[in-house]
Amino acid sequence: MTRAILVVDVQNDFCPGGSLPVDGGDEVASTITDYLSSPAADGYRMVVATMDWHPDTDTDPGFAHFAAEPDFVDTWPAHCVAGSKGAELHPNLSLPDDSIIVRKGQRAAAYSGFEGHDSQGRSLWQVLRDRGINQLDVVGLATDHCVTATAIDGKALGYDVRVLLAATAGIAAETTDRAVARMRDLGIEALDRLPARA
Ligand SMILES: [Zn+2]
């Protein structure tokens, strides 16, 4: 197997109680934890978790991803400021010790995990290449934004991509339906149930 699982942005700010919450985000965190500790996950060669990791607008007022009156299309309430509690992975999420963390959004919005880098400065693409990965499963938050952007970039880079919808949650039903349709049009498999084997 050369499949990796990408756990997208399961951070406090995207869960109930956070600054940009997704309904059920905390339950998604638990679902991913259970799935990763089940025999189904034995088939993954690696686990990569992405984290939105933004500058503080007090020190970087030009950061255009945030707005006091956000439009929820291009601008958003401040979220996942580097080093803040809101940027931490949700406590319901536990990852294998050898998981790789990829942070994104230090300079631009970065909806896709492929815009991020690990602690050694490797891009996500390099991280995956170094382990010979050619198949990706994508889970996490939010289905209609960063999950879709990551899946679409992965597909464009030539990976065989599946999105495990049971381990994702979206901000709004309409944009989530549209995102899932778009992914399917692009040849990304969107599975309603978690696979019994990775
Ligand atoms: Zn963001």
Residues whose N, C-alpha, C, O or C-beta is under 5 A from the ligand:
A	BS01	ZN	D52 A109
